[in-house]
Amino acid sequence: MKKSVFTRYFFPVLLVLIGAGCIVYGVTDGEAGAVLRKAISICMECIGIG
């Protein structure tokens, strides 16, 4: 039995769109800056500078 193109690609495309939407929401909400600040502070603690 051959699957239709819609059935074969619907869920992967849906998951990619949901993931892209979550990324866009996080960037517009300012979460990228918060994650960068936390990453910098963790790196400074591991290296021993801060």
VENPEJO-V993367 format. One record per helix or strand. SS is the DSSP state (A for helix, B for strand). FROM is the first residue (numbers start at 1). TO is the last residue. If there is no record, write none. Layout:
# VENPEJO-V993367
{{SS	FROM	TO} {SS	FROM	TO}}
This chain:
# VENPEJO-V993367
{{A	5	28} {A	31	47}}
